[in-house]
Amino acid sequence: MPEMFEGAKGEWQLTVNRAWHEATMANYPEFLAAEKLRLVKVLERGRIKTEAEFYRVRHEVDLLEGRPELHEELHKLYNLIDAYEAR
């Protein structure tokens, strides 16, 4: 789903991603649990292998951006994205 939101630009992308996340959390929390496991696997592996994983990591970045207390986590995610895009 998050790749559908790539067309939203700037502040709208963040708004759309957060609204999707909140709606999913309220109506389908087991989906988010599975998605969180996918993210954990990517982080443990230390690299993004597929386009779906790329969009999963990108979605996480969209959720975390603008929160200074999560700077370190965002930095790790940015590095994963940069490495994937460089391939």
C-alpha positions in Angstrom: 0.0 0.0 0.0 2.6 2.7 0.8 3.9 2.7 -2.8 0.4 4.1 -3.7 1.1 7.2 -1.7 4.3 8.1 -3.5 2.3 10.5 -5.7 1.5 12.6 -2.7 4.0 15.5 -2.5 5.6 17.3 0.4 3.5 17.7 3.5 0.6 15.8 1.9 2.7 12.6 1.7 3.3 12.7 5.5 -0.4 13.4 6.1 -1.6 10.6 3.8 0.9 8.1 5.3 -0.1 8.9 8.9 -3.8 8.7 8.1 -3.3 5.3 6.4 -1.3 4.1 9.4 -3.9 5.2 11.9 -6.8 3.7 9.9 -5.0 0.4 9.6 -4.1 0.4 13.2 -7.7 0.9 14.2 -9.1 -1.6 11.7 -6.5 -4.2 10.9 -3.7 -4.2 13.6 -2.5 -7.7 12.6 -1.5 -6.3 9.2 0.7 -3.7 10.9 2.2 -6.4 13.2 3.2 -8.4 10.1 4.6 -5.2 8.5 6.6 -4.5 11.6 8.2 -8.0 11.4 9.1 -7.3 7.8 10.9 -4.1 8.8 12.7 -5.9 11.7 14.0 -8.5 9.2 15.4 -5.8 6.9 17.0 -4.0 9.8 18.5 -7.3 11.1 19.8 -8.1 7.7 21.2 -4.6 7.2 20.0 -4.2 3.6 16.9 -3.9 1.4 16.5 -6.8 -1.0 13.3 -6.1 -2.8 11.2 -3.2 -4.1 8.5 -4.1 -1.6 11.0 -3.9 1.2 12.2 -0.5 -0.1 8.6 0.8 0.0 8.2 -0.6 3.5 11.3 1.2 4.7 10.3 4.4 2.9 6.9 4.3 4.6 8.6 4.0 8.0 10.7 7.0 7.1 7.6 9.0 6.3 6.1 8.1 9.6 9.2 9.1 11.6 10.3 12.2 9.8 9.8 15.4 11.7 10.5 13.8 15.0 13.9 14.9 16.2 14.1 12.3 19.0 14.2 9.6 16.3 17.2 11.0 14.4 19.3 7.9 14.9 16.7 5.5 13.7 15.9 7.8 10.7 19.6 7.9 9.8 19.8 4.1 9.7 16.7 4.0 7.5 18.1 6.7 5.2 21.3 4.7 4.8 19.3 1.5 3.9 17.4 3.5 1.2 20.5 5.2 -0.2 22.3 1.8 -0.5 19.3 0.2 -2.2 18.9 3.2 -4.7 22.7 3.1 -5.4 22.4 -0.5 -6.8 
